[in-house]
Amino acid sequence: NIGRMHRLEFFPKPNEFTLENFAKNVPYRYFQPFGFGPRGCAGKYIAMVMMKAILVTLLRRFHVKTLQGQCVERIQKIHDLSSHPDETKNMLEMIFT
């Protein structure tokens, strides 16, 4: 129900795409830029492929270093269905050269 997703209680300016709209925690179900379900936007999959292509291009053109004393092995992890970084802890800071 798109009419219920863009509500003033979650989005200060519901008819505009501004960073102010995301200053608070917005429930995941209230922001669906590509739609959902069988009638979702086909561009979602193209966007996902493009994000991967851009990431690969960046990683090929730059050398990535972590700050002194930090490494991937020391990142706090959560072991749910899959292992992933704990986003509530300090993230790994990197430098692109």
C-alpha positions as a Markdown table, in Angstrom:
| # | Residue | x | y | z |
|---|---|---|---|---|
| 1 | Asn | 0.0 | 0.0 | 0.0 |
| 2 | Ile | 2.0 | 3.0 | -1.3 |
| 3 | Gly | -0.4 | 5.4 | 0.3 |
| 4 | Arg | 0.6 | 4.2 | 3.8 |
| 5 | Met | 4.3 | 4.0 | 3.1 |
| 6 | His | 5.1 | 7.7 | 2.7 |
| 7 | Arg | 3.6 | 9.1 | 5.9 |
| 8 | Leu | 4.5 | 12.3 | 7.7 |
| 9 | Glu | 5.2 | 10.4 | 10.9 |
| 10 | Phe | 8.2 | 8.8 | 9.3 |
| 11 | Phe | 9.1 | 11.2 | 6.4 |
| 12 | Pro | 9.1 | 15.0 | 7.1 |
| 13 | Lys | 8.8 | 15.7 | 3.4 |
| 14 | Pro | 7.1 | 12.6 | 2.0 |
| 15 | Asn | 6.8 | 13.8 | -1.6 |
| 16 | Glu | 10.5 | 14.7 | -1.9 |
| 17 | Phe | 13.7 | 12.6 | -2.0 |
| 18 | Thr | 15.8 | 14.3 | 0.7 |
| 19 | Leu | 18.2 | 13.1 | 3.3 |
| 20 | Glu | 16.0 | 14.7 | 6.0 |
| 21 | Asn | 13.5 | 11.9 | 5.3 |
| 22 | Phe | 16.0 | 9.3 | 6.5 |
| 23 | Ala | 17.3 | 11.2 | 9.6 |
| 24 | Lys | 15.2 | 8.9 | 11.8 |
| 25 | Asn | 15.0 | 5.1 | 11.7 |
| 26 | Val | 12.4 | 4.4 | 9.1 |
| 27 | Pro | 10.8 | 0.9 | 9.1 |
| 28 | Tyr | 12.1 | -1.1 | 6.2 |
| 29 | Arg | 8.6 | -1.8 | 4.8 |
| 30 | Tyr | 8.0 | 2.0 | 4.5 |
| 31 | Phe | 10.7 | 2.7 | 1.9 |
| 32 | Gln | 10.6 | 0.5 | -1.2 |
| 33 | Pro | 12.2 | 2.4 | -4.1 |
| 34 | Phe | 11.8 | -0.5 | -6.6 |
| 35 | Gly | 8.4 | -1.8 | -5.4 |
| 36 | Phe | 7.9 | -5.3 | -4.2 |
| 37 | Gly | 6.6 | -8.6 | -5.4 |
| 38 | Pro | 5.8 | -9.8 | -8.9 |
| 39 | Arg | 5.1 | -6.2 | -10.1 |
| 40 | Gly | 8.3 | -4.8 | -8.7 |
| 41 | Cys | 10.6 | -2.7 | -11.0 |
| 42 | Ala | 12.8 | -4.7 | -13.4 |
| 43 | Gly | 15.4 | -1.9 | -12.9 |
| 44 | Lys | 16.1 | -3.3 | -9.4 |
| 45 | Tyr | 18.2 | -6.1 | -10.8 |
| 46 | Ile | 20.0 | -3.9 | -13.3 |
| 47 | Ala | 20.8 | -1.5 | -10.4 |
| 48 | Met | 22.2 | -4.4 | -8.4 |
| 49 | Val | 24.4 | -5.5 | -11.3 |
| 50 | Met | 25.6 | -1.9 | -11.8 |
| 51 | Met | 26.5 | -1.5 | -8.1 |
| 52 | Lys | 28.7 | -4.7 | -8.4 |
| 53 | Ala | 30.3 | -3.4 | -11.6 |
| 54 | Ile | 31.1 | 0.0 | -10.0 |
| 55 | Leu | 32.5 | -1.7 | -6.9 |
| 56 | Val | 34.8 | -3.9 | -9.1 |
| 57 | Thr | 35.9 | -0.9 | -11.1 |
| 58 | Leu | 36.8 | 1.0 | -7.9 |
| 59 | Leu | 38.7 | -2.0 | -6.4 |
| 60 | Arg | 40.7 | -2.3 | -9.7 |
| 61 | Arg | 41.6 | 1.3 | -9.8 |
| 62 | Phe | 42.5 | 1.9 | -6.2 |
| 63 | His | 44.6 | 0.2 | -3.5 |
| 64 | Val | 42.6 | -0.3 | -0.3 |
| 65 | Lys | 44.4 | -0.1 | 3.0 |
| 66 | Thr | 43.0 | -0.4 | 6.6 |
| 67 | Leu | 44.1 | 2.1 | 9.2 |
| 68 | Gln | 46.9 | 1.0 | 11.5 |
| 69 | Gly | 46.0 | -1.7 | 13.9 |
| 70 | Gln | 42.8 | -2.7 | 12.2 |
| 71 | Cys | 42.2 | -5.7 | 10.1 |
| 72 | Val | 39.3 | -7.7 | 8.7 |
| 73 | Glu | 39.9 | -10.6 | 11.1 |
| 74 | Arg | 39.3 | -8.4 | 14.1 |
| 75 | Ile | 35.8 | -7.1 | 13.1 |
| 76 | Gln | 33.0 | -8.0 | 15.5 |
| 77 | Lys | 30.7 | -10.5 | 13.7 |
| 78 | Ile | 27.2 | -11.7 | 14.2 |
| 79 | His | 26.5 | -15.4 | 13.4 |
| 80 | Asp | 22.9 | -15.5 | 12.3 |
| 81 | Leu | 21.8 | -17.3 | 9.2 |
| 82 | Ser | 25.0 | -16.0 | 7.7 |
| 83 | Ser | 28.1 | -14.5 | 9.3 |
| 84 | His | 28.2 | -10.7 | 8.9 |
| 85 | Pro | 29.7 | -7.6 | 10.6 |
| 86 | Asp | 28.1 | -6.2 | 13.7 |
| 87 | Glu | 26.9 | -2.8 | 12.5 |
| 88 | Thr | 26.4 | -1.5 | 16.0 |
| 89 | Lys | 30.1 | -1.7 | 16.7 |
| 90 | Asn | 32.9 | 0.4 | 15.1 |
| 91 | Met | 33.2 | -0.4 | 11.4 |
| 92 | Leu | 36.5 | -1.0 | 9.7 |
| 93 | Glu | 38.0 | 2.2 | 8.4 |
| 94 | Met | 39.7 | 2.1 | 5.1 |
| 95 | Ile | 41.8 | 4.4 | 2.9 |
| 96 | Phe | 41.6 | 4.3 | -0.9 |
| 97 | Thr | 44.8 | 5.3 | -2.7 |
